[in-house]
Amino acid sequence: MSQRIEGAGQDDRAWQDRANCLGVDPDLFFPERGASTREAKEVCKGCEVREQCLDYALANGEKFGIWGGLSERERRRLRRQRAQANRGAVTA
């Protein structure tokens, strides 16, 4: 989801200018509870900066909306998986 995020360094947000969602109504990426996320995720499909968008959301704890093609529930699951993998790597 790229609506020109303020507060990051210029280099940190240069990816936003190449995002598929640039210029798309941001409401699409923040659907009402229980509403479909399919349309927003379709915009994300094939986006060349999808990974950077997801990394931004994970690094900044974005709790709402579709970022990098994932919902908050999907991002929470990914964070848990990564944390478990990191714990496993530390104990190995």
Protein Blocks (a to p, Z undefined) as FASTA:
>chain_A
ZZhighiafklmmmmmmgfkgopafklmmccehiafklmmmmmgopaklmmmmmmmmmno
pagdjeehiafklmmmmmmmmmmmmmmmmmZZ
